[in-house]
Amino acid sequence: YEIMPSLVGSEMCIRDSVTGVYQSKDQLDQQIGQHLKTGWTVERLTLVEKNILRLGIYEMTEFDTPQIVAVNEAVELAKAFSDETSSRFVNGVLSQFVTEE
């Protein structure tokens, strides 16, 4: 089959993101854990929440994506693949990583 040229860059970005998150999983989990409320651990999070948080942090730190855009994308993923409570949780955690205005 023929790949649309406009998707080639997207596929590379997705591949790079997945590979990067996988390779940085332990460091990302440590960063997440430092921003959870007392009594919460990364292990307590759902797999969906963990992976959305990992991806959001990775996107904020490794790409030129504006941080607020990365947070919004992660919140939308949480809405699509989890529920409203999860999306608010993801927003709350990732907002702590935003350093640009």
ABEGO torsion letter per residue (X at the ends): XBBBAAAAAAAAAAAAAAAAAAAAAAAAAAAAAAABBBGBBAAABBAAAAAAAAAAAAAAAABABBAAAAAAAAAAAAAAABBAAAAAAAAAAAAAABABX
